[in-house]
Structure formats: C-alpha cells, structure tokens
Amino acid sequence: MAEHVQAIIRVCAPSIHALRVLRCHGLNDAALQIAYRAIIVARLTYASSAWWGDRRLIEGFLRRGIRAGFYLPSWPTVENLVEDADDVLFSRVLNNEHHVLHPLLPDRNQHGYELRRRRHDRTLTSNDDKRNFIDKCINTVTRHLGLSHLVSLYVRLRFVSSY
C-alpha cells in the first residue's frame, strides 16, 4: 500500500507546482483553493478506504497544501474526508439492493418492537461470528478478485462495532 500512496503523491506533486505557477501569474487564492480541492484532494481521497493504513504520507502532503495556502486549516482533515466517504459508501450499499456489496450485508432484523431509530435495520452479529458483514466481504474479495489490499475497505466500514 505504501507504494500506491507514494505513487499518488508523485502524481500530485506537479499539480502543486502548477498551482504555484498559476499564483505567480495572478490567479486569486479562492480559485487556487477550489482547484486544489478538485484536483489534489479528490485524487488523494479517491478509494482511500482501501489504503487508509498509510495515512501519514497523505496527511503530510495535505499539510504542504496548507502551508502553501491552497487548503485552509479550518477545512476537514483527511481523516474526516475518509470517514465521510466510508459513511457514504455504507449508506449506498445499505440503500441500494442492486449494489454489488448489498448481498454481503447481514439479514434484516425482524421484530415487533418500537425501538429507537438506528442507522440500519440489520441484525448485529457478534465479533467472533465468522459470518458477519466484514468477514463475508473479506472472503468474497480475496476469493473472487484476489485483491487482498482491498480488505481494509471493509474493515473501515466499522459495521459491527459502530452500529
């Protein structure tokens, strides 16, 4: 995963230089910040759940953008951006029965009680149950696709522990 993160940073580094050149040619800071978020932050956070273990390099690169004035310190951190992306992915999987990951969700919880509202209506499994959502995702991805580096995508969903 470290090679992937380093490759992303190598691709983004010339964009920082291009933004600096644009600043020298008179482009205002608001436009530079929009370009930074659209080009660099989007590239840094794309599929971030899959490689989130190597966040140190990404956070360092974002700090470089803060020092250059392209990204404001008051804007969301990389960690917040990744967590938001994970939440969006989970809600898309949960709400779209045609999503490729939807069959891997636990069964719906069927009860007649009027309990408090939760973010999902799925049966929670124990951590030692090897048939839970995370383990199903890990097994499916590694068995069918052979991409073991995508395992952290499913671990980041935090389905069992957070909900």
C-alpha positions as CSV (number, residue, x, y, z in Angstrom):
1,M,0.0,0.0,0.0
2,A,2.9,2.4,0.7
3,E,3.9,2.2,-3.0
4,H,0.4,3.2,-4.0
5,V,0.3,6.2,-1.7
6,Q,3.8,7.2,-2.9
7,A,2.6,6.9,-6.5
8,I,-0.4,9.2,-5.8
9,I,1.8,11.7,-4.1
10,R,4.3,11.6,-7.1
11,V,1.3,12.3,-9.4
12,C,0.0,15.2,-7.2
13,A,3.4,16.9,-6.8
14,P,3.4,18.5,-10.3
15,S,-0.1,19.8,-9.6
16,I,1.2,21.7,-6.6
17,H,3.9,23.3,-8.8
18,A,1.3,24.2,-11.4
19,L,-0.9,25.9,-8.8
20,R,2.2,27.9,-7.7
21,V,2.8,28.9,-11.2
22,L,-0.8,30.0,-11.6
23,R,-0.5,32.0,-8.4
24,C,2.6,33.8,-9.8
25,H,0.5,34.6,-12.9
26,G,-2.1,36.3,-10.9
27,L,-4.8,33.7,-10.1
28,N,-6.6,34.6,-6.9
29,D,-6.4,32.4,-3.8
30,A,-10.1,31.4,-3.8
31,A,-9.7,29.9,-7.3
32,L,-6.5,28.2,-6.3
33,Q,-8.2,26.6,-3.3
34,I,-11.0,25.4,-5.5
35,A,-8.6,23.9,-7.9
36,Y,-6.6,22.3,-5.1
37,R,-9.7,20.6,-3.6
38,A,-10.9,19.5,-7.0
39,I,-7.6,18.1,-8.3
40,I,-5.4,17.1,-5.4
41,V,-7.7,16.4,-2.5
42,A,-10.0,14.4,-4.8
43,R,-7.1,12.4,-6.0
44,L,-5.7,11.8,-2.5
45,T,-9.0,10.6,-1.1
46,Y,-10.2,8.5,-4.1
47,A,-10.6,4.9,-2.9
48,S,-9.0,6.0,0.3
49,S,-10.7,3.2,2.3
50,A,-8.5,0.7,0.5
51,W,-5.2,2.2,1.6
52,W,-6.1,4.2,4.7
53,G,-3.4,2.5,6.7
54,D,-0.7,4.7,5.1
55,R,-2.4,8.0,6.0
56,R,0.8,9.6,7.4
57,L,2.1,10.4,3.9
58,I,-1.3,11.7,2.7
59,E,-1.7,13.9,5.8
60,G,1.9,15.3,5.3
61,F,1.1,16.1,1.7
62,L,-2.1,17.9,2.8
63,R,-0.1,19.9,5.3
64,R,2.1,21.0,2.5
65,G,-1.0,22.4,0.8
66,I,-2.0,24.2,4.0
67,R,1.5,25.8,4.2
68,A,1.2,26.9,0.6
69,G,-2.3,28.4,1.3
70,F,-4.1,26.1,-1.1
71,Y,-6.1,24.3,1.7
72,L,-7.4,26.1,4.8
73,P,-6.7,24.6,8.2
74,S,-10.3,25.0,9.1
75,W,-11.4,22.7,6.3
76,P,-11.9,19.0,7.0
77,T,-8.9,16.8,7.7
78,V,-8.0,13.8,5.6
79,E,-9.4,11.6,8.3
80,N,-12.7,13.4,8.3
81,L,-12.9,13.2,4.5
82,V,-12.2,9.4,4.5
83,E,-14.7,8.8,7.3
84,D,-17.3,10.7,5.3
85,A,-16.5,8.7,2.2
86,D,-16.9,5.5,4.2
87,D,-20.3,6.6,5.5
88,V,-21.5,7.5,2.0
89,L,-20.3,4.1,0.8
90,F,-22.1,2.3,3.6
91,S,-25.3,4.2,3.0
92,R,-25.2,3.4,-0.7
93,V,-24.6,-0.3,0.0
94,L,-27.4,-0.3,2.6
95,N,-30.0,1.6,0.5
96,N,-29.3,0.1,-3.0
97,E,-30.3,-3.5,-3.2
98,H,-28.6,-3.8,-6.6
99,H,-25.2,-2.7,-5.2
100,V,-22.5,-5.4,-5.6
101,L,-21.9,-5.4,-1.9
102,H,-25.5,-5.5,-0.8
103,P,-25.8,-9.3,-0.7
104,L,-23.0,-9.3,1.9
105,L,-25.0,-7.4,4.4
106,P,-26.4,-9.3,7.4
107,D,-30.1,-10.2,7.4
108,R,-32.7,-7.7,8.2
109,N,-33.8,-7.6,11.9
110,Q,-37.4,-8.7,12.2
111,H,-39.0,-7.8,15.4
112,G,-42.3,-6.3,16.5
113,Y,-40.9,-3.8,18.9
114,E,-41.0,0.0,18.5
115,L,-37.4,0.7,19.4
116,R,-35.3,3.8,18.9
117,R,-34.3,4.5,15.3
118,R,-30.9,3.2,14.2
119,R,-29.0,3.9,11.0
120,H,-29.7,0.5,9.7
121,D,-32.2,-2.3,10.2
122,R,-29.7,-5.2,10.1
123,T,-29.1,-7.9,12.6
124,L,-25.9,-7.3,14.5
125,T,-23.6,-10.2,14.8
126,S,-21.0,-10.9,17.4
127,N,-17.4,-10.2,16.8
128,D,-16.4,-13.9,16.9
129,D,-19.1,-14.8,14.3
130,K,-17.3,-15.5,11.1
131,R,-20.4,-14.9,9.0
132,N,-20.6,-11.2,9.7
133,F,-20.5,-8.5,7.0
134,I,-16.9,-7.7,7.3
135,D,-15.7,-11.3,7.1
136,K,-18.1,-12.0,4.2
137,C,-16.6,-9.0,2.3
138,I,-13.0,-10.1,3.1
139,N,-13.7,-13.6,1.9
140,T,-15.5,-12.5,-1.2
141,V,-12.9,-10.0,-2.3
142,T,-9.9,-12.3,-1.7
143,R,-11.6,-15.3,-3.2
144,H,-13.1,-13.8,-6.3
145,L,-10.9,-10.9,-7.1
146,G,-7.6,-11.8,-5.4
147,L,-7.1,-8.2,-4.2
148,S,-6.1,-8.6,-0.6
149,H,-5.2,-4.9,-0.3
150,L,-8.9,-4.0,-0.5
151,V,-9.6,-5.8,2.7
152,S,-9.1,-2.6,4.7
153,L,-12.0,-1.1,2.7
154,Y,-14.4,-3.4,4.5
155,V,-12.7,-3.1,7.9
156,R,-13.1,0.7,7.7
157,L,-16.9,0.3,7.3
158,R,-17.0,-0.4,11.0
159,F,-20.4,-2.1,10.6
160,V,-20.3,-4.4,13.6
161,S,-18.6,-2.1,16.1
162,S,-20.2,1.3,15.3
163,Y,-23.8,0.4,14.6
